[in-house]
Amino acid sequence: MSVERTLHHFPLDPVSRQVRLVLGEKRLPFVENSVRYWERPRELNKMNPSGMIPVLVETTEGQPPLILCEGRAILDHLEETYPDPPLFAVDPAERAEARRLLTWFERKFEFEASGYILHEKIEKRLLGLGSPDIPNLRQGREGLKKHLFVFDELLQGREWLAGKRLSLADFVAAAHLSIIDYFGDMPWREFPACKTWYMKLKSRPCFRPLLNDRWPGLHPAGHYDDLDF
């Protein structure tokens, strides 16, 4: 029985990108609807009272639509309902490590690094709040480097972020870092293991749509869509 999917998202939102990457990796077709969520459109609020993106709607003939709201619920659904290819390892230790890193990005990384950068580079522009605040950007960039030191050390001894297998942790990490890279704020030269890992992910078919993302007034760095950056 065929399933029709519509993803309501914002192209430069890291959580929306996580879902797009996983849908692509699992080869699940979907239609994209780009949402100006900061304007709190009625359609989005009706689907998700929090007004947050992304929202995935799955429609199967003869059944009511399944509405899945926000990142963790959507990613869990995709992994449970469409387990091929699996994005968690069979090995319990590697699976636990992937989940640890997921929580790291959801809480620690956003709080200490990306939240500062994306607020100054994206949210202020969209909300008309003026120019970026330099001290906030500096704090975000310093926080970013602290996290990248940890990830680079992990990747020096691993094939993928959580271990031997490509996992959901890689896609969540890449979604966050890709937005920062869009604005040219990733210090790749200082973290060669991270750069090699990101190049592998960037070359996967599921990543290609992200490299075409553009938003009026928010222009990407020159290397953003270069696979050999």
C-alpha angles and dihedrals in degrees: 000000000000122000124208116209132196120187115202105201149131115249095224096046111107094214091051088051091053090058093045091052094050093046088051095046091051090046093236111156117228142165118237125223113186110214129201089217095174088068089058096228115209094235092057094045090051091055096039118020091202089064090227130138149262108053121175119199118195118193124194121182112261094014134090114258117271109227115198117189128206134350109293095045091049095046093048090050093050093049094046097042099037105032096168112120096022116223096197122067123243089231108092095217093051091045091052091048091053091052091048090055092047089057090045091059095041094053119008102034095046093045097048104031126002096040091064095045098045094045091055097039102038117009096050091051094048094046096042093241098145135248125345116275107241097209090052091049090049091051091049093049092048090049090048092056092050090055094044090055088060095046094045091053090050093049093050087071101030139064091219134014097268098031139283098346133064105249144174088271090067093053094046091049093046092049091056096043094044092063091051089047089051087067094042095248098124112107093211096163091063093053110044096169090054090048093052090048092049092049090056091052093043090057095055116106092239090062098055097083090056091056089060094055116122133163126197110263093008107090123187126236115267094252095046097105096030111113091199098046 
